[in-house]
Each structure stands twice: as structure tokens, then as C-alpha cells.
Amino acid sequence: MTWHRTCELCGAALTARPHGGRPARYCSNACRQRAFRRRSIHKGSGGKRPTSPDASPPDSGRGLPRALDSFVGRRQELSVLRTLLRTSRLLTLTGAGGVGKTRLALEFAKGLPGRYARVDLIELDSLHDDAPLVQSVATALGVGERAGRSGTEALVRAIGNTSRLVILDNCEHLAEPCAQLAATLLSHCPRLRILATSREALRVPGETVFRVGELSLPPTSTGDDPAGSTGRW
């Protein structure tokens, strides 16, 4: 006999046996890690929420979660991404699922110079195809709506002329609305940059696409030293 519950993060159905030990809270390790990252961000901000409808939450570690593992390899990719972001306001990391796009984006963002007033991670993988993307992004950034102002207008007003990087993570199932939102925000917020991860390009004018490949195995000369791994791009 089995009983059912849902994943606390994405809502997917879970199945567990009555005497199978502690019931699962998440459907996968990916959801478990994302839940941990969100708790880390919330703890870093002291659990406080912004009081002003248009205000952004306090910067807690640049709005990024703590890594759960060591970052190995990808040094060449990090160098190329730094160069690309200087000339592109929309940089999209593409590649197969599980190749490490999110991990690379987070490591890259953490190494950015201090000229970015805020760096925010917005995870989209748990949103459904019919989910209100703009409202979800506004909620993640702590931006509230006011009477007579749409969600997009509230976002534009909140970001304004601030030097800011927004990471849109896992855009592939919402590629079209993500593209529309990115184009609108970039056209109205001159110092905003967007770093997206997706299995496919967003196809927005001015977008720079960087393909993330699988990590290469270390050459024989490096022995078992994981630092010898480099990524292909």
C-alpha cells in the first residue's frame, strides 16, 4: 500500500511506502538543492521582506545562494563569459539538461566586480507553461504592484537606472515570455544586464549565446587532479 504527497518545491507527486522511513520532501536532488539555495538567501537577509511595494530586498551576498559543492574546471569559460558580458546585455548559456549551466552561471556571477549594485537569481524551473512570468519575477525581486501599474511597469520602475544583473535560470519551457520580458526590461533599464540559462536561445535582438559543453576528462598527465579539467565551449 502506498500514499501520495507532493514535492514541497515544484509540486510534483511523490509516492512513499508507509514503513519506508522518513517521507521524502522533494522529488529529486535538484529540487532539494534549489530549496537549500532559497533557504540560504532567506537566512542571509535575516528573513526580512521589503516594506515598500517598489523596493528591492536587501542585498544578501549579492542575492546568490551558497554553493553545495566545489567548482571544478570551467576556468576558460569563466574568462570568456567575463569578456562577453562587457559587450552584451543579454548573455544566454545554452546546452543540454544537466550539463552545468546553472552552476556555471552562479560561479560566474559571484566573481563579477562590485560595480553591479545587485545580482539576483530567479529560478523558473518550477513555473508551469501558463504561469504568470512577470508576476513571478516581480515576487522574486521583492517588487509589488500598485494601482494603475502593471507588473512589467513595476519591474521597470524598481530596476530603473541601477547597475544590476538578473539571472533567469531554466528558461527553456518559457522561452517566448522570457524573451519578451528580457527585451522590455533591457530597452527601459539602460544599466541592466541579464544572464539566462536555457536549453535553447531566447532569440532576442542583441543576445549573445554561449554554448556550455560537458566537462572534458582530465588528460593522463594530470593524474587524478580534478583541477586539470577544462570545459569545452
C-alpha positions as CSV (number, residue, x, y, z in Angstrom):
1,M,0.0,0.0,0.0
2,T,1.3,3.5,-0.9
3,W,0.4,7.0,-0.1
4,H,0.9,10.2,-2.0
5,R,2.1,13.7,-1.3
6,T,3.7,16.4,-3.4
7,C,7.2,17.9,-3.7
8,E,7.5,21.0,-1.5
9,L,9.3,22.9,-4.2
10,C,7.7,22.0,-7.6
11,G,4.5,20.3,-6.6
12,A,5.3,17.0,-8.4
13,A,3.6,14.0,-7.0
14,L,5.6,11.8,-4.6
15,T,5.0,8.2,-3.7
16,A,6.2,6.7,-0.4
17,R,5.6,3.5,1.5
18,P,4.1,3.6,5.0
19,H,7.1,1.9,6.6
20,G,9.8,3.1,4.2
21,G,11.4,5.5,6.7
22,R,11.2,9.3,6.7
23,P,8.9,10.6,4.0
24,A,10.6,12.5,1.1
25,R,10.0,16.2,0.9
26,Y,11.3,16.7,-2.6
27,C,11.0,14.8,-5.9
28,S,14.7,15.0,-6.8
29,N,18.1,16.1,-5.7
30,A,17.8,19.1,-8.0
31,C,14.7,20.3,-6.1
32,R,16.4,19.6,-2.8
33,Q,19.4,21.8,-3.8
34,R,17.2,24.6,-5.1
35,A,15.2,24.6,-1.8
36,F,18.5,24.8,0.1
37,R,19.6,27.7,-2.0
38,R,16.4,29.6,-1.4
39,R,16.7,29.0,2.4
40,S,20.2,30.3,2.3
41,I,19.2,33.5,0.6
42,H,16.3,34.0,3.0
43,K,18.6,33.4,6.0
44,G,21.2,35.8,4.6
45,S,18.6,38.6,4.5
46,G,17.5,37.9,8.1
47,G,14.1,36.8,6.9
48,K,13.1,40.4,6.3
49,R,10.8,41.5,3.5
50,P,10.8,44.9,1.8
51,T,8.2,47.3,3.2
52,S,7.9,49.4,0.1
53,P,5.9,47.9,-2.8
54,D,8.6,49.1,-5.3
55,A,11.6,48.4,-3.1
56,S,14.1,45.6,-3.6
57,P,15.1,43.3,-0.8
58,P,18.4,44.0,1.0
59,D,21.5,42.6,-0.8
60,S,22.3,39.4,0.9
61,G,25.6,38.0,-0.6
62,R,24.7,39.6,-3.9
63,G,21.4,37.7,-3.9
64,L,23.1,34.4,-4.7
65,P,22.9,31.1,-2.7
66,R,25.9,29.3,-1.2
67,A,27.3,26.5,-3.4
68,L,26.8,23.0,-2.2
69,D,29.9,21.7,-3.9
70,S,33.4,22.7,-5.1
71,F,33.6,24.4,-8.5
72,V,36.0,22.3,-10.7
73,G,37.2,23.3,-14.2
74,R,35.4,25.8,-16.5
75,R,38.1,28.4,-15.9
76,Q,38.3,29.1,-19.6
77,E,34.5,29.5,-19.8
78,L,34.6,32.0,-16.9
79,S,37.2,34.1,-18.7
80,V,35.2,34.1,-21.9
81,L,32.0,35.0,-20.2
82,R,33.6,38.0,-18.5
83,T,34.6,39.3,-21.9
84,L,31.2,38.7,-23.4
85,L,29.3,40.4,-20.6
86,R,31.3,43.6,-21.2
87,T,29.7,44.0,-24.7
88,S,26.4,42.1,-24.4
89,R,23.5,43.0,-22.1
90,L,21.8,39.6,-22.7
91,L,24.0,36.6,-22.4
92,T,22.4,33.2,-22.7
93,L,24.1,30.0,-21.6
94,T,22.7,27.1,-23.6
95,G,23.3,23.4,-23.5
96,A,21.7,20.0,-22.7
97,G,20.0,19.5,-19.4
98,G,22.3,18.6,-16.5
99,V,25.4,19.9,-18.3
100,G,26.1,22.5,-15.6
101,K,24.6,25.8,-16.9
102,T,23.2,26.9,-13.6
103,R,26.4,26.1,-11.7
104,L,28.5,28.0,-14.2
105,A,26.2,31.0,-14.1
106,L,26.3,31.2,-10.3
107,E,30.1,30.9,-10.2
108,F,30.5,33.5,-12.9
109,A,28.1,35.9,-11.1
110,K,29.9,35.6,-7.8
111,G,33.1,36.7,-9.4
112,L,31.7,39.8,-11.0
113,P,33.2,43.2,-10.0
114,G,31.5,45.4,-7.4
115,R,30.1,47.8,-10.0
116,Y,26.9,45.7,-10.0
117,A,24.7,47.0,-7.2
118,R,22.7,43.8,-7.2
119,V,22.9,40.3,-8.6
120,D,19.7,38.3,-8.4
121,L,18.9,34.7,-9.2
122,I,15.4,33.9,-10.4
123,E,14.7,30.2,-10.7
124,L,12.0,29.4,-13.3
125,D,12.1,25.6,-13.5
126,S,9.1,25.2,-11.1
127,L,6.9,27.5,-13.1
128,H,4.3,25.9,-15.4
129,D,3.8,27.0,-19.0
130,D,0.7,29.1,-18.1
131,A,2.3,30.7,-15.0
132,P,2.4,34.5,-14.9
133,L,6.1,35.0,-15.5
134,V,6.2,38.8,-14.9
135,Q,4.4,38.4,-11.5
136,S,6.7,35.5,-10.6
137,V,9.8,37.6,-11.4
138,A,8.4,40.6,-9.5
139,T,7.8,38.5,-6.5
140,A,11.3,37.0,-6.6
141,L,12.8,40.5,-6.7
142,G,10.5,41.8,-4.0
143,V,8.7,44.2,-6.3
144,G,5.0,44.8,-5.5
145,E,2.3,46.2,-7.8
146,R,0.5,49.4,-7.3
147,A,-2.9,50.5,-8.6
148,G,-2.7,51.5,-12.2
149,R,0.7,50.0,-12.7
150,S,1.2,46.6,-14.4
151,G,3.8,44.0,-13.2
152,T,6.1,45.0,-16.1
153,E,5.9,48.7,-15.3
154,A,6.6,48.0,-11.6
155,L,9.7,46.0,-12.6
156,V,10.9,48.7,-14.9
157,R,10.4,51.4,-12.2
158,A,12.1,49.2,-9.5
159,I,15.2,48.5,-11.6
160,G,15.4,51.9,-13.1
161,N,18.9,53.1,-13.9
162,T,20.5,50.7,-11.3
163,S,23.6,48.7,-12.4
164,R,22.1,45.3,-11.9
165,L,22.5,41.7,-13.1
166,V,19.4,39.4,-13.2
167,I,19.9,35.7,-13.7
168,L,16.9,33.9,-15.4
169,D,17.6,30.3,-14.7
170,N,16.0,27.5,-16.8
171,C,14.1,29.5,-19.4
172,E,13.5,26.8,-22.0
173,H,9.8,26.0,-21.2
174,L,9.0,29.7,-21.0
175,A,11.3,30.9,-23.8
176,E,8.9,33.2,-25.6
177,P,7.6,35.1,-22.5
178,C,11.2,35.2,-21.1
179,A,12.3,36.7,-24.4
180,Q,9.5,39.3,-24.3
181,L,10.3,40.3,-20.7
182,A,14.0,40.5,-21.3
183,A,13.5,42.7,-24.4
184,T,11.2,45.0,-22.5
185,L,13.4,45.4,-19.4
186,L,16.6,45.9,-21.4
187,S,15.0,48.6,-23.5
188,H,13.8,50.5,-20.5
189,C,16.6,49.9,-17.9
190,P,19.9,51.0,-19.6
191,R,22.2,49.6,-16.9
192,L,20.5,46.2,-16.6
193,R,22.2,43.1,-17.8
194,I,20.5,39.6,-18.0
195,L,22.3,36.3,-17.8
196,A,19.9,33.5,-18.9
197,T,20.3,29.7,-18.8
198,S,18.2,27.7,-21.3
199,R,18.4,24.7,-23.5
200,E,17.7,27.0,-26.4
201,A,18.4,30.6,-27.3
202,L,15.8,33.2,-26.5
203,R,16.3,34.9,-29.9
204,V,16.2,38.4,-28.7
205,P,18.0,41.1,-30.8
206,G,21.4,41.7,-29.4
207,E,21.5,38.4,-27.5
208,T,24.9,36.6,-27.2
209,V,24.6,32.8,-27.0
210,F,27.3,30.8,-25.2
211,R,27.1,27.0,-25.5
212,V,28.1,25.1,-22.4
213,G,29.5,21.6,-23.2
214,E,30.3,18.7,-21.0
215,L,33.4,18.8,-18.9
216,S,36.3,17.0,-20.6
217,L,38.1,14.2,-18.8
218,P,41.5,15.3,-17.4
219,P,44.5,14.4,-19.6
220,T,46.6,11.5,-18.4
221,S,49.4,13.9,-17.4
222,T,47.2,15.4,-14.7
223,G,46.6,12.1,-13.0
224,D,43.6,12.3,-10.7
225,D,43.9,16.0,-10.1
226,P,40.4,17.4,-10.9
227,A,41.9,20.9,-11.3
228,G,43.2,19.7,-14.6
229,S,39.7,19.5,-16.1
230,T,38.7,22.2,-18.6
231,G,35.4,22.8,-20.2
232,R,34.6,22.9,-24.0
233,W,32.6,25.8,-25.3
